[in-house]
């Protein structure tokens, strides 16, 4: 998604529905659907359509993808805390404790 400052952002909560399956995800990520999501979210759908057609973010997306690969990301979500991949449980208590521990170490 493109926010009010023109920055691409993606919400963890998908507008595509819960677990649409691989084929459903691929269809849901087609340009016409992305433009529709932008409109539903109150974003400038015409700007999103222009940016998609012009491949404005192609290099950024590719670079981010490759950066993830180099960092050991093999699925989503993948968390890194202070530059270290977090492979423990994603439950709120465990994740919060890890973040608090990292914050104490980096004061």
N, C-alpha and C positions, 0 to 999 in steps of 0.2 A: 504494500500500500504506500501511497505517497502522502506524507503529512503536509500541514500548512506551510512548512518551510521547504518543501520540495525534497524531503529526505525519505528514502524508501524505508518502510517499517513493515513488519509482519507481526500480527497478533498471534499469541499462542492459541487463542480460541478461534477456531476456523469457521468461516461462514459457510463452509461446504458441507456441514453436517458431521455427525459422529461416525467415524470409521466407514467411509464410503468405499473402501477397498482400493486396490492399486488402479484399476481401470477408472473408477469413479474419481480418484484424485487427478489422474491425467486429464480427464475430461473437464474437471472443475478448474484446472489451471490454464485452460485455453483462453486466449486473449479476450474473446467476447464475454466469457464468464468473469474474468478479472475486472473488466470495465463495469459489468453489472454490479459486482461486489462494491466497487468504488462508489458507484451511484447510490447504492443502498446505505453506504456508510456516510453519505453526505460529502464525499470528496468530489473534486472536479473530474468527472468521468471523461470529458473531452480531452483533458490534459493527460490522463492515464492512457487513453486510446492512442494519442499522438506519441507518447513516450514508448508504448509497446510497439507500435508500428515502426518507430525510428530506432528501435533497439538501443535506447538511451542507456539502459542499465546493464546491457549484456556483458560488458567487460567487468563491471563491479560484481555482478552475480557470479561470473566464472572465477574471478579472483577470490571471492569469499568462499566459494565451493572448494577451490584448491587449497586455500588456507585451512579449511576444516579438515580436509584429507590429510594435510601435513601435520595437523594437530591431533590426529587420531580419532576424529569424529567419524563414526560409522553408522550413525542413526540420529534421530531427533526425539526428544531433546538430548543434547549432550552438554553437560555443565563443566566449565573450567572455573576454578576458584584460585585466584592469584597465579594464573598461568599453569595450573596443574589440573589435569583431567580428574573430575570427581566421579568415581565409579561406585560409590556407596548408594544406599537407598535414597529414593527421591521423596520419601515421606517428609512432611513439613518439619517435624522435630529434628530429624537427622540432618536435613539440608540446612536448617537454621543454625544448628549447633556448629556445622562445618563453616558456615559464613562468619559466625561470631568468633570462632577460633582463629580464622584467617584475619579478621579485623584486629583481634588482640595482638597477633604476631606482627602486624604491619603498622603498629602505632608509632 
